[in-house]
Amino acid sequence: MSIGPVEYIAIAFPGNKFSGEIIPAIKALQDSGTIKVIDLVLITKDNDGNVAAVELADSGPETQATFAALGVETKNLLGQEDFEDIGSALDPNSTAALMIWENVWAAEFAKSLRNADGILIANGRIPAVVVEELLGSSVS
């Protein structure tokens, strides 16, 4: 089995204002074979600063219904240290979604690199706003 690059993201929702609007976008990426969500955990921080991680299986019916469309079979790749790191970055009365996904689209490419004895020496992400600014300034 070839696995594509695996990434994670933590998204904060200040004031616990998670609307579920991101779920259809994630589902579309999964349905197209672009990504596969491997693990997903909600992390909450109350007004007193107490942090709790909520696995989807342990969440309330409304949250379970919102995420059911993703078909995530939690693999428990995330642990207490991850929850604490993200929780410490949250403002009080906030929630974060911590998601790990495989870039399915790149699995064959990653396999070909391994077969060619390629070694990853750099990897990064350029914020969209930076690229937009650079592209916009080159158009002038």
DSSP file with accessible surface (Angstrom, degrees, kcal/mol):
  #  RESIDUE AA STRUCTURE BP1 BP2  ACC     N-H-->O    O-->H-N    N-H-->O    O-->H-N    TCO  KAPPA ALPHA  PHI   PSI    X-CA   Y-CA   Z-CA
    1    1 A M              0   0  213      0, 0.0     2,-0.5     0, 0.0     0, 0.0   0.000 360.0 360.0 360.0 130.2    0.0    0.0    0.0
    2    2 A S        -     0   0   28      0, 0.0     2,-0.5     0, 0.0   105,-0.1  -0.847 360.0-159.2 -98.3 129.4    1.3    3.4   -1.0
    3    3 A I        -     0   0   74     -2,-0.5     3,-0.1   104,-0.1   101,-0.1  -0.919   8.7-141.0-110.6 133.7    0.6    6.3    1.3
    4    4 A G        -     0   0    4     -2,-0.5   100,-0.2     1,-0.2   103,-0.1  -0.223  48.7 -58.7 -78.4 176.5    0.8    9.9    0.1
    5    5 A P        -     0   0   55      0, 0.0    98,-3.4     0, 0.0     2,-0.4  -0.266  55.1-142.2 -56.5 142.6    2.1   12.7    2.2
    6    6 A V  E     +A  102   0A  74     96,-0.2     2,-0.3    -3,-0.1    96,-0.2  -0.927  23.9 174.5-113.6 134.1    0.3   13.2    5.5
    7    7 A E  E     -A  101   0A  53     94,-2.6    94,-2.5    -2,-0.4     2,-0.3  -0.840  15.6-148.7-130.4 168.1   -0.4   16.6    7.0
    8    8 A Y  E     -A  100   0A 163     -2,-0.3     2,-0.3    92,-0.2    92,-0.2  -0.940   7.8-170.8-135.6 161.2   -2.2   18.1    9.9
    9    9 A I  E     -A   99   0A  68     90,-2.0    90,-2.6    -2,-0.3     2,-0.5  -0.988  10.7-154.9-148.5 144.9   -4.0   21.4   10.5
   10   10 A A  E     -A   98   0A  42     -2,-0.3     2,-0.5    88,-0.2    88,-0.2  -0.997  13.4-169.6-121.9 125.0   -5.5   23.0   13.6
   11   11 A I  E     -A   97   0A  56     86,-2.5    86,-2.3    -2,-0.5     2,-0.3  -0.971   9.7-148.5-120.0 120.9   -8.3   25.5   13.0
   12   12 A A  E     -A   96   0A  57     -2,-0.5    84,-0.3    84,-0.2    -2,-0.0  -0.651   7.7-164.0 -90.6 145.5   -9.5   27.6   15.9
   13   13 A F  E >   -A   95   0A  33     82,-3.6    82,-1.6    -2,-0.3     3,-1.5  -0.838  19.5-146.9-125.9  88.9  -13.1   28.8   16.3
   14   14 A P  E >  S+A   94   0A  84      0, 0.0     3,-1.1     0, 0.0    80,-0.2  -0.242  83.4  17.5 -57.6 144.0  -13.1   31.7   18.8
   15   15 A G  T 3  S-     0   0   33     78,-0.9    79,-0.3    77,-0.4    78,-0.1   0.690 124.5 -82.5  68.7  16.2  -16.2   31.9   20.9
   16   16 A N  T <  S+     0   0   68     -3,-1.5     2,-1.0    77,-0.2    -1,-0.2   0.853  81.5 154.7  56.4  37.5  -17.0   28.3   20.0
   17   17 A K    <   +     0   0  169     -3,-1.1     2,-0.6    -4,-0.3    -1,-0.2  -0.395   6.2 154.3 -96.7  58.8  -18.6   29.6   16.8
   18   18 A F        +     0   0   56     -2,-1.0    -5,-0.0    -5,-0.2    78,-0.0  -0.773  15.6 177.0 -86.6 118.8  -18.1   26.4   14.7
   19   19 A S        -     0   0   94     -2,-0.6    -1,-0.1     0, 0.0    -2,-0.0   0.581  41.3-121.9 -99.5 -13.2  -20.8   26.4   12.0
   20   20 A G  S >  S+     0   0   12      3,-0.0     3,-1.4     1,-0.0    -2,-0.1   0.504  71.9 130.7  84.7   2.8  -19.9   23.2   10.1
   21   21 A E  T 3>  +     0   0  160      1,-0.3     4,-0.6     2,-0.2    -3,-0.0   0.780  66.7  58.4 -62.7 -25.4  -19.5   25.2    6.9
   22   22 A I  H 3> S+     0   0   53      1,-0.2     4,-2.3     2,-0.1    -1,-0.3   0.719  86.6  79.5 -77.5 -18.8  -16.1   23.6    6.3
   23   23 A I  H <> S+     0   0   10     -3,-1.4     4,-3.0     1,-0.2     5,-0.2   0.926  90.5  49.1 -59.7 -48.3  -17.5   20.0    6.3
   24   24 A P  H  > S+     0   0   86      0, 0.0     4,-2.4     0, 0.0    -1,-0.2   0.891 111.4  51.3 -60.3 -34.3  -18.9   20.1    2.7
   25   25 A A  H  X S+     0   0   60     -4,-0.6     4,-1.7     2,-0.2    -2,-0.2   0.924 112.4  44.9 -68.1 -41.9  -15.5   21.4    1.4
   26   26 A I  H  X S+     0   0   19     -4,-2.3     4,-2.1     2,-0.2    -1,-0.2   0.926 112.8  52.1 -65.3 -42.9  -13.6   18.6    3.2
   27   27 A K  H  X S+     0   0   69     -4,-3.0     4,-3.2     1,-0.2     5,-0.2   0.912 106.8  53.0 -60.6 -41.0  -16.1   16.1    2.0
   28   28 A A  H  X S+     0   0   57     -4,-2.4     4,-1.9    -5,-0.2     6,-0.2   0.899 108.2  50.7 -62.7 -39.2  -15.7   17.3   -1.6
   29   29 A L  H  <>S+     0   0   76     -4,-1.7     5,-2.0     2,-0.2     6,-1.3   0.894 113.8  45.0 -65.5 -38.1  -11.9   16.8   -1.3
   30   30 A Q  H ><5S+     0   0   37     -4,-2.1     3,-1.6     4,-0.2    -2,-0.2   0.935 111.2  52.0 -69.6 -45.3  -12.5   13.3    0.0
   31   31 A D  H 3<5S+     0   0  110     -4,-3.2    -2,-0.2     1,-0.3    -1,-0.2   0.830 108.4  51.8 -62.3 -31.5  -15.1   12.4   -2.6
   32   32 A S  T 3<5S-     0   0   80     -4,-1.9    -1,-0.3    -5,-0.2    -2,-0.2   0.519 115.5-115.5 -82.7  -5.0  -12.7   13.5   -5.4
   33   33 A G  T < 5S+     0   0   35     -3,-1.6    -3,-0.2    -4,-0.3    -2,-0.1   0.634  83.2 120.3  80.5  14.5   -9.9   11.3   -4.1
   34   34 A T  S   <S+     0   0   46     -5,-2.0    71,-1.8    -6,-0.2    70,-0.4   0.919  78.9   4.3 -77.2 -45.2   -7.7   14.3   -3.3
   35   35 A I        -     0   0   12     -6,-1.3     2,-0.4    68,-0.2    -2,-0.3  -0.890  56.0-149.4-133.7 166.6   -7.5   13.7    0.5
   36   36 A K  E     -B  102   0A 110     66,-1.7    66,-2.7    -2,-0.3     2,-0.4  -0.968  23.7-132.2-136.0 120.3   -8.5   11.1    3.1
   37   37 A V  E     +B  101   0A   5     -2,-0.4    36,-0.4    64,-0.2    64,-0.3  -0.609  26.2 177.9 -73.5 124.9   -9.1   12.3    6.6
   38   38 A I  E     +     0   0A  27     62,-2.8    37,-0.9    -2,-0.4     2,-0.3   0.799  63.9   2.5 -97.8 -39.0   -7.2    9.9    9.0
   39   39 A D  E     -B  100   0A   0     61,-1.7    61,-2.7    35,-0.2    -1,-0.4  -0.995  57.4-176.6-151.5 148.6   -8.0   11.5   12.3
   40   40 A L  E     +B   99   0A   3     -2,-0.3    16,-0.7    59,-0.2     2,-0.4  -0.960   6.9 173.5-151.7 125.9  -10.1   14.3   13.6
   41   41 A V  E     -BC  98  55A   0     57,-2.4    57,-3.0    -2,-0.3     2,-0.4  -0.992  23.3-138.6-135.6 142.1  -10.4   15.6   17.2
   42   42 A L  E     -BC  97  54A  17     12,-2.2    12,-3.7    -2,-0.4     2,-0.5  -0.852  17.9-162.5 -97.7 136.1  -12.2   18.7   18.6
   43   43 A I  E     -BC  96  53A   0     53,-3.0    53,-2.9    -2,-0.4     2,-0.3  -0.981   7.1-167.5-121.1 129.2  -10.3   20.5   21.4
   44   44 A T  E     -BC  95  52A  44      8,-3.1     8,-2.3    -2,-0.5     2,-0.4  -0.871  12.5-165.4-118.1 150.7  -12.2   22.9   23.7
   45   45 A K  E     -BC  94  51A  31     49,-2.4    49,-1.6    -2,-0.3    48,-0.9  -0.982  17.3-150.3-132.9 120.8  -11.0   25.5   26.1
   46   46 A D    >   -     0   0   64      4,-2.2     3,-1.9    -2,-0.4    47,-0.2  -0.199  36.8 -89.6 -83.2-179.8  -13.5   26.8   28.6
   47   47 A N  T 3  S+     0   0  118      1,-0.3    -1,-0.1    45,-0.2    -2,-0.0   0.756 127.1  55.0 -62.3 -24.4  -13.6   30.3   30.2
   48   48 A D  T 3  S-     0   0  137      2,-0.1    -1,-0.3    44,-0.0    -2,-0.0   0.420 120.9-106.0 -88.9  -0.8  -11.4   29.1   33.1
   49   49 A G    <   +     0   0   32     -3,-1.9     2,-0.3     1,-0.3    -2,-0.1   0.541  68.0 149.8  90.1   7.1   -8.7   27.8   30.7
   50   50 A N        -     0   0  100      1,-0.0    -4,-2.2     2,-0.0     2,-0.4  -0.608  33.7-149.9 -77.4 131.2   -9.5   24.1   31.1
   51   51 A V  E     +C   45   0A  62     -2,-0.3     2,-0.4    -6,-0.2    -6,-0.2  -0.837  17.8 176.7-105.6 137.4   -8.6   22.2   27.9
   52   52 A A  E     -C   44   0A  47     -8,-2.3    -8,-3.1    -2,-0.4     2,-0.4  -0.999  20.4-144.0-139.0 140.7  -10.5   19.0   26.8
   53   53 A A  E     -C   43   0A  39     -2,-0.4     2,-0.6   -10,-0.2   -10,-0.2  -0.888  14.0-161.0-101.8 135.2  -10.1   16.9   23.7
   54   54 A V  E     -C   42   0A  40    -12,-3.7   -12,-2.2    -2,-0.4     2,-0.1  -0.948   7.0-149.6-121.5 107.6  -13.3   15.3   22.4
   55   55 A E  E >   -C   41   0A  35     -2,-0.6     3,-1.5   -14,-0.2     4,-0.5  -0.489  29.6-115.3 -67.2 148.8  -13.0   12.4   20.0
   56   56 A L  G >  S+     0   0   18    -16,-0.7     3,-1.4     1,-0.3    -1,-0.1   0.875 115.8  58.2 -57.3 -37.1  -15.8   12.3   17.5
   57   57 A A  G 3  S+     0   0   79      1,-0.3    -1,-0.3     7,-0.0     7,-0.0   0.786 109.9  45.0 -63.9 -24.6  -17.2    9.1   19.0
   58   58 A D  G <  S+     0   0  128     -3,-1.5    -1,-0.3     2,-0.0    -2,-0.2   0.388  95.2 101.5 -99.3   2.6  -17.5   10.8   22.4
   59   59 A S  S <  S-     0   0   14     -3,-1.4    -3,-0.0    -4,-0.5    -4,-0.0  -0.314  80.6 -84.5 -85.0 170.9  -19.1   14.0   21.1
   60   60 A G     >  -     0   0   37      1,-0.1     4,-2.7    -2,-0.1     5,-0.2  -0.181  43.0-101.0 -70.1 166.3  -22.7   15.0   21.2
   61   61 A P  H  > S+     0   0  111      0, 0.0     4,-2.5     0, 0.0     5,-0.2   0.853 120.3  53.5 -59.4 -36.8  -25.3   14.0   18.6
   62   62 A E  H  > S+     0   0  163      2,-0.2     4,-2.0     1,-0.2     5,-0.1   0.940 112.4  43.2 -65.7 -44.6  -25.2   17.4   16.8
   63   63 A T  H  > S+     0   0   43      2,-0.2     4,-2.2     1,-0.2     5,-0.2   0.923 113.4  52.4 -66.9 -41.8  -21.4   17.3   16.4
   64   64 A Q  H  X S+     0   0   83     -4,-2.7     4,-1.6     1,-0.2    -2,-0.2   0.918 109.9  48.8 -60.3 -42.3  -21.5   13.6   15.4
   65   65 A A  H  X S+     0   0   70     -4,-2.5     4,-0.6    -5,-0.2    -1,-0.2   0.894 109.1  53.0 -64.7 -39.2  -24.1   14.4   12.8
   66   66 A T  H  < S+     0   0   45     -4,-2.0     3,-0.4     1,-0.2    -1,-0.2   0.915 118.3  35.4 -62.4 -42.2  -22.0   17.3   11.4
   67   67 A F  H >X>S+     0   0    9     -4,-2.2     3,-1.8     1,-0.2     4,-0.5   0.601  94.5  86.7 -90.6 -10.7  -18.9   15.1   11.0
   68   68 A A  H ><5S+     0   0   69     -4,-1.6     3,-1.4     1,-0.3    -1,-0.2   0.847  79.3  66.6 -58.1 -33.1  -20.7   11.9   10.0
   69   69 A A  T 3<5S+     0   0   50     -4,-0.6    -1,-0.3    -3,-0.4    -2,-0.1   0.764  94.6  59.0 -60.9 -22.6  -20.6   13.0    6.4
   70   70 A L  T <45S-     0   0    5     -3,-1.8    -1,-0.3    -4,-0.1   -33,-0.2   0.702  94.0-143.4 -81.7 -19.8  -16.8   12.8    6.4
   71   71 A G  T <<5 +     0   0   56     -3,-1.4     2,-0.4    -4,-0.5    -3,-0.1   0.857  30.1 179.5  61.7  35.7  -16.8    9.1    7.3
   72   72 A V      < -     0   0   29     -5,-0.5     2,-0.8     1,-0.1    -1,-0.2  -0.565  21.1-161.1 -75.3 124.7  -13.8    9.5    9.5
   73   73 A E        -     0   0  139    -36,-0.4    -1,-0.1    -2,-0.4     0, 0.0  -0.880  28.9-129.9-102.0  95.3  -12.6    6.3   11.2
   74   74 A T        -     0   0   42     -2,-0.8   -35,-0.2     1,-0.2   -36,-0.0  -0.191  23.3-170.1 -53.3 128.6  -10.5    7.8   13.9
   75   75 A K        -     0   0   98    -37,-0.9    -1,-0.2     0, 0.0   -36,-0.1   0.336  35.5-124.3-101.9   2.2   -7.1    6.1   14.0
   76   76 A N        +     0   0  114    -38,-0.1   -37,-0.1     1,-0.1    -2,-0.1   0.876  63.2 141.8  55.5  40.3   -6.0    7.7   17.3
   77   77 A L        +     0   0  102    -39,-0.1     2,-0.3     2,-0.1    -1,-0.1   0.705  52.9  78.2 -79.3 -21.5   -2.9    9.2   15.8
   78   78 A L        -     0   0   17     20,-0.1     2,-0.2    22,-0.0   -38,-0.1  -0.692  66.7-174.8 -90.8 142.8   -3.4   12.3   17.9
   79   79 A G     >  -     0   0   28     -2,-0.3     4,-2.1     1,-0.0     3,-0.5  -0.683  42.0 -81.0-130.9-176.5   -2.4   12.2   21.6
   80   80 A Q  H  > S+     0   0  123      1,-0.3     4,-2.7    -2,-0.2     5,-0.2   0.851 123.5  55.2 -55.4 -41.6   -2.4   14.1   24.8
   81   81 A E  H  > S+     0   0  140      1,-0.2     4,-2.5     2,-0.2    -1,-0.3   0.910 108.1  49.4 -61.7 -40.2    0.6   16.2   23.9
   82   82 A D  H  > S+     0   0   61     -3,-0.5     4,-2.4     2,-0.2     5,-0.3   0.925 111.5  49.2 -62.5 -44.4   -1.1   17.3   20.7
   83   83 A F  H  X S+     0   0   18     -4,-2.1     4,-2.9     1,-0.2    -2,-0.2   0.910 112.4  47.6 -62.9 -42.4   -4.2   18.3   22.6
   84   84 A E  H  X S+     0   0  110     -4,-2.7     4,-2.4     2,-0.2    -1,-0.2   0.903 110.8  51.4 -67.0 -41.5   -2.2   20.2   25.1
   85   85 A D  H  X S+     0   0   87     -4,-2.5     4,-0.9    -5,-0.2    -2,-0.2   0.942 116.8  39.0 -60.2 -48.4   -0.2   22.1   22.5
   86   86 A I  H >X S+     0   0   32     -4,-2.4     4,-0.8     1,-0.2     3,-0.7   0.922 114.4  54.6 -69.9 -41.7   -3.2   23.2   20.5
   87   87 A G  H >< S+     0   0    0     -4,-2.9     3,-0.8    -5,-0.3    -2,-0.2   0.884 103.8  55.2 -59.0 -39.1   -5.2   23.9   23.7
   88   88 A S  H 3< S+     0   0   89     -4,-2.4    -1,-0.2     1,-0.2    -2,-0.2   0.802 106.7  51.8 -67.0 -24.8   -2.5   26.2   25.0
   89   89 A A  H << S+     0   0   81     -4,-0.9    -1,-0.2    -3,-0.7    -2,-0.2   0.649  93.4  95.2 -84.4 -14.6   -2.7   28.2   21.8
   90   90 A L  S << S-     0   0    9     -4,-0.8     3,-0.1    -3,-0.8     6,-0.1  -0.508  74.5-126.5 -78.9 144.9   -6.5   28.6   22.1
   91   91 A D        -     0   0  109     -2,-0.2     3,-0.4     1,-0.1   -46,-0.2  -0.511  46.4 -82.0 -76.1 155.6   -8.2   31.6   23.7
   92   92 A P  S    S+     0   0   72      0, 0.0   -77,-0.4     0, 0.0   -45,-0.2  -0.235 116.7  26.9 -55.9 150.9  -10.6   30.9   26.5
   93   93 A N  S    S+     0   0   63    -48,-0.9   -78,-0.9   -47,-0.2     2,-0.3   0.918 100.6 121.0  60.1  46.7  -14.1   29.9   25.3
   94   94 A S  E     -AB  14  45A   3    -49,-1.6   -49,-2.4    -3,-0.4     2,-0.3  -0.928  48.8-149.8-135.7 162.4  -12.8   28.6   22.0
   95   95 A T  E     -AB  13  44A  19    -82,-1.6   -82,-3.6    -2,-0.3     2,-0.4  -0.951   8.7-164.2-129.5 149.3  -12.8   25.3   20.1
   96   96 A A  E     -AB  12  43A   1    -53,-2.9   -53,-3.0    -2,-0.3     2,-0.5  -0.982  13.0-144.0-131.6 146.7  -10.3   23.9   17.6
   97   97 A A  E     -AB  11  42A   5    -86,-2.3   -86,-2.5    -2,-0.4     2,-0.6  -0.954  15.0-163.6-105.2 126.4  -10.6   21.2   15.1
   98   98 A L  E     -AB  10  41A   4    -57,-3.0   -57,-2.4    -2,-0.5     2,-0.4  -0.966  15.2-179.8-113.5 117.6   -7.3   19.2   14.7
   99   99 A M  E     -AB   9  40A  17    -90,-2.6   -90,-2.0    -2,-0.6     2,-0.4  -0.963  19.7-163.9-127.3 136.9   -7.3   17.1   11.6
  100  100 A I  E     +AB   8  39A  20    -61,-2.7   -62,-2.8    -2,-0.4   -61,-1.7  -0.969  22.1 173.5-113.3 133.2   -4.7   14.7   10.1
  101  101 A W  E     -AB   7  37A  24    -94,-2.5   -94,-2.6    -2,-0.4     2,-0.4  -0.974  29.2-128.2-140.2 154.9   -5.2   13.8    6.4
  102  102 A E  E     -AB   6  36A  24    -66,-2.7   -66,-1.7    -2,-0.3     2,-1.6  -0.857  21.7-131.5 -97.2 136.2   -3.4   11.9    3.7
  103  103 A N    >   -     0   0   11    -98,-3.4     3,-1.6    -2,-0.4     4,-0.2  -0.681  29.9-179.6 -84.3  85.2   -2.8   13.6    0.3
  104  104 A V  G >  S+     0   0   52     -2,-1.6     3,-1.9   -70,-0.4     4,-0.4   0.861  73.3  66.8 -57.7 -36.6   -4.1   10.7   -1.7
  105  105 A W  G 3  S+     0   0  165    -71,-1.8    -1,-0.3     1,-0.3     4,-0.3   0.763 103.7  45.7 -57.6 -24.4   -3.5   12.6   -4.9
  106  106 A A  G <> S+     0   0    3     -3,-1.6     4,-3.1   -72,-0.3    -1,-0.3   0.382  80.9 101.3-103.4   5.9    0.3   12.4   -4.3
  107  107 A A  H <> S+     0   0   11     -3,-1.9     4,-2.5    -4,-0.2     5,-0.2   0.921  85.8  43.5 -59.9 -48.1    0.5    8.7   -3.2
  108  108 A E  H  > S+     0   0  130     -4,-0.4     4,-2.4     2,-0.2    -1,-0.2   0.897 114.5  50.8 -66.0 -38.4    1.9    7.4   -6.6
  109  109 A F  H  > S+     0   0  126     -4,-0.3     4,-2.1     2,-0.2    -2,-0.2   0.943 111.1  48.3 -62.7 -45.1    4.3   10.4   -6.8
  110  110 A A  H  X S+     0   0   12     -4,-3.1     4,-2.4     1,-0.2    -2,-0.2   0.910 110.9  51.5 -62.3 -40.4    5.5    9.7   -3.3
  111  111 A K  H  X S+     0   0   83     -4,-2.5     4,-2.8    -5,-0.2    -1,-0.2   0.925 108.4  50.9 -62.3 -43.1    5.9    6.0   -4.2
  112  112 A S  H  X S+     0   0   58     -4,-2.4     4,-1.5     1,-0.2    -1,-0.2   0.881 109.2  51.4 -64.4 -35.9    7.9    6.8   -7.3
  113  113 A L  H  <>S+     0   0   78     -4,-2.1     5,-3.3     2,-0.2    -1,-0.2   0.923 111.5  46.8 -65.0 -44.2   10.2    9.1   -5.2
  114  114 A R  H ><5S+     0   0  126     -4,-2.4     3,-1.8     1,-0.2    -2,-0.2   0.920 111.1  51.6 -62.7 -43.3   10.8    6.3   -2.7
  115  115 A N  H 3<5S+     0   0  116     -4,-2.8    -1,-0.2     1,-0.3    -2,-0.2   0.803 109.0  51.2 -63.2 -28.7   11.5    3.8   -5.5
  116  116 A A  T 3<5S-     0   0   77     -4,-1.5    -1,-0.3    -5,-0.2    -2,-0.2   0.283 117.8-114.6 -90.0   9.7   14.0    6.2   -7.0
  117  117 A D  T < 5 +     0   0  139     -3,-1.8    -3,-0.2     1,-0.2     2,-0.1   0.788  57.6 167.6  60.4  28.8   15.7    6.5   -3.6
  118  118 A G      < -     0   0   43     -5,-3.3     2,-0.5    -6,-0.2    -1,-0.2  -0.469  23.5-151.4 -72.1 146.2   14.7   10.1   -3.4
  119  119 A I        -     0   0  143     -2,-0.1     2,-0.4     0, 0.0    -5,-0.0  -0.985  15.3-126.0-124.1 123.0   15.1   11.8    0.0
  120  120 A L        +     0   0  134     -2,-0.5     3,-0.1     1,-0.2    -2,-0.0  -0.521  34.3 168.1 -66.8 120.9   12.9   14.7    1.0
  121  121 A I        +     0   0  160     -2,-0.4     2,-0.3     1,-0.3    -1,-0.2   0.526  63.4  16.6-113.6 -10.4   15.2   17.6    2.0
  122  122 A A        +     0   0   80      2,-0.0    -1,-0.3     0, 0.0     2,-0.3  -0.975  55.4 168.3-158.9 148.4   12.7   20.4    2.2
  123  123 A N        +     0   0  141     -2,-0.3     2,-0.3    -3,-0.1    -3,-0.0  -0.954  17.1 145.5-156.7 142.1    8.9   20.9    2.5
  124  124 A G        -     0   0   68     -2,-0.3     2,-0.4     2,-0.0    -2,-0.0  -0.972  36.5-119.1-166.4-179.6    6.9   23.9    3.2
  125  125 A R        -     0   0  168     -2,-0.3    -2,-0.0     2,-0.0     0, 0.0  -0.999  13.9-152.1-136.7 133.5    3.8   25.9    2.7
  126  126 A I        -     0   0  119     -2,-0.4     5,-0.1     2,-0.0    -2,-0.0  -0.941  31.9-113.7-106.9 123.4    3.5   29.4    1.4
  127  127 A P    >>  -     0   0   80      0, 0.0     4,-1.8     0, 0.0     3,-0.7  -0.267  19.9-127.0 -58.0 138.5    0.4   31.3    2.7
  128  128 A A  H 3> S+     0   0   66      1,-0.3     4,-3.0     2,-0.2     5,-0.2   0.865 108.4  58.6 -55.0 -39.2   -2.1   32.1   -0.1
  129  129 A V  H 3> S+     0   0   81      1,-0.2     4,-2.2     2,-0.2    -1,-0.3   0.881 104.9  50.8 -62.4 -34.5   -2.1   35.8    0.8
  130  130 A V  H <> S+     0   0   56     -3,-0.7     4,-2.5     2,-0.2    -1,-0.2   0.940 112.3  45.9 -67.6 -45.1    1.7   36.0    0.1
  131  131 A V  H  X S+     0   0   57     -4,-1.8     4,-3.1     1,-0.2     5,-0.3   0.929 112.3  51.3 -63.6 -44.0    1.3   34.3   -3.3
  132  132 A E  H  X S+     0   0  129     -4,-3.0     4,-2.6     1,-0.2    -1,-0.2   0.916 111.1  48.2 -59.8 -42.5   -1.6   36.5   -4.2
  133  133 A E  H  X S+     0   0  130     -4,-2.2     4,-2.3    -5,-0.2    -1,-0.2   0.924 113.7  46.7 -63.7 -44.6    0.4   39.6   -3.3
  134  134 A L  H  X S+     0   0  109     -4,-2.5     4,-1.5     2,-0.2    -2,-0.2   0.919 115.1  45.5 -65.2 -44.0    3.4   38.5   -5.3
  135  135 A L  H  X S+     0   0  106     -4,-3.1     4,-0.9     1,-0.2    -2,-0.2   0.898 113.2  51.0 -65.8 -38.3    1.3   37.5   -8.3
  136  136 A G  H  X S+     0   0   40     -4,-2.6     4,-0.9    -5,-0.3     3,-0.4   0.892 109.9  49.3 -66.4 -37.1   -0.6   40.8   -8.1
  137  137 A S  H  < S+     0   0   77     -4,-2.3    -1,-0.2     1,-0.2    -2,-0.2   0.797 108.2  53.8 -75.2 -24.0    2.5   42.9   -7.9
  138  138 A S  H  < S+     0   0   90     -4,-1.5    -1,-0.2     1,-0.2    -2,-0.2   0.682 102.0  59.7 -82.5 -16.5    4.0   41.1  -10.9
  139  139 A V  H  <        0   0  122     -4,-0.9    -1,-0.2    -3,-0.4    -2,-0.2   0.807 360.0 360.0 -78.6 -28.4    1.0   41.9  -13.0
  140  140 A S     <        0   0  137     -4,-0.9    -3,-0.0    -3,-0.1    -4,-0.0   0.076 360.0 360.0 -57.7 360.0    1.3   45.6  -12.7
